[in-house]
């Protein structure tokens, strides 16, 4: 499944869309679509560095975890 390949490509560290596309063999436009969907789901996040956009697995902080479980 392509979506799993995209997530696995960034598990070892942040990458650009082009790097993810190269690592997975998936077209950059399709990679972008998956990343945007994952962003909406809270699974990944992006940041800009040296004029490039990098994507990484989103880390939950403890406050977020506590908030989720407050009944």
Protein Blocks (a to p, Z undefined) as FASTA:
>chain_A
ZZlmmmmmmmnoccdfklmmmmnopafklmmmmmmmmmmnopaccddeehiacddddddd
fklmmmmmpZZ
